[in-house]
């Protein structure tokens, strides 16, 4: 994935990565940081809610793994969409899943997840999806 000078505006984009698997964390962080995005990583949906509500940082997009312990991506996304805060409940959410079946697609749509990307993901595909949402 080539980094060009027209990626300067990415420096101001903050992405919350919600992923429990350390290898997937590292892969996603590497891809996102190579383009210039700022990445904050948490291991589960409960921590994602905590960091969003604390508002120490403004996030432009959430990359949400679906299968996680403590609070999975479906639960976390549902709770984010239900927050009484328009800045938070409208943040674009991309589901990360190894399993894009019609059932998963439908559930993502129902709870307000904007789109999804299958794992393992292609860095160019991920960047395109992020830019389309922003």
N, C-alpha and C positions, 0 to 999 in steps of 0.2 A: 504494500500500500504506500504510494508515493505521497509525500507531504509537499504541498506547493504553497507559494506565498499568498494565494487567495484564501487561505485558511485562517488568516489573522483574526477574523471575527469569531472563530471558534473559542478563542481564549477566554471569552466572557460567558461561555455556556457551561453551566453546572449540571452535571448528571449524577443522579443518585442510583447507584448500582446495588440491587438487593439480590444477593446470591450467597448460598451457604457453602458451595463447593469451592475450595481454595484454588483449584486448578482453573475452574471456570472464571473465578474472580480475576486471577492473574491474566488470563487470556483477554477478557473483556477490558480490563484496565489498560493493557498494552495497546490494544486496538484503539481505544478511545483517546488515550493520551498521545498516541503517535499522530493523531489528527490535530490535537491541541485542546481537546475538551478537558475541563476540570472534572475529576471523578471522586466522589465520596462513596465508600463502600460499607454496607452493613450486611449482617448474616441472615436476617429474617425480617418478616413483615412487621413484627412488633417494634423492632429497632428502627425500621423505616418510618413508621408512624411517629415514634418519639422524636426522631431527628427533624421531621417535617414540622411537627407542632412546636418544637423548640424555636424554630425560625432563626437559627444562628446563621443560616445560609439560605439563599433563595435558589431553588432548583428549577431548571427549565424543562427537565424531562426525567422520567423514572424508567430504568430498565429492571423489570421485575421477574425474577425466577418464579415459576409456578409451584414447584415441589420443594418446600422448605419445612424444617421443623419449627415448632413453637407457633408461628403463624404463617400460613402459606400465601402464595401470591394472590389467589382469588380472594381470600379473607381480607388481606391488606388493601387490595385495590378497592374492594367494596367499602371498606372503612374510609379510605381516602376520598372516594366519591361522595361519601355521606358527611364529610366534614363541613361545618358551618363556616366556611371561609373560602370565598371564591378564588383567591389566589392559589390555594392549595388543592381544592377539589377539581380544578380544571387542568392540572398539570398533565401533559400527555404521558401515558403509560404504555410501554412496549413490553409485552410478555415474552420471557425467554422460556422456551419449552422444547423438549426433545420429541414431543408428541403432538404434532399439529393435525389432529383428527377433526372431523366435522363437529364432534361433540365439544372439543376444546375450543374451536373457533366460536361456536354458538355461545358457550359460557363466557368467553372473553367479551364478546359483543354485549351480552346481557348485563354484565357488571360494569361496563364502561371502560374496558381496556381498549385503547385506540387501535393497536395492531399487535402483531407478534412476529417473532423470528425464531426459526428452529435452531437448536443446538446440535452439533457444533455450527457456529455461524461463520459466514464469510465476511471479512472486514469491510469490503466495498459495499456489500448488501446492507450491513448494519449502518454504515455512514449514510447511505442513500435514504434509508427509512427514517433515520434521525433528522436529516435535513428536510425531508418532506413534511415531517410533523412540526418542525420549527418554522 
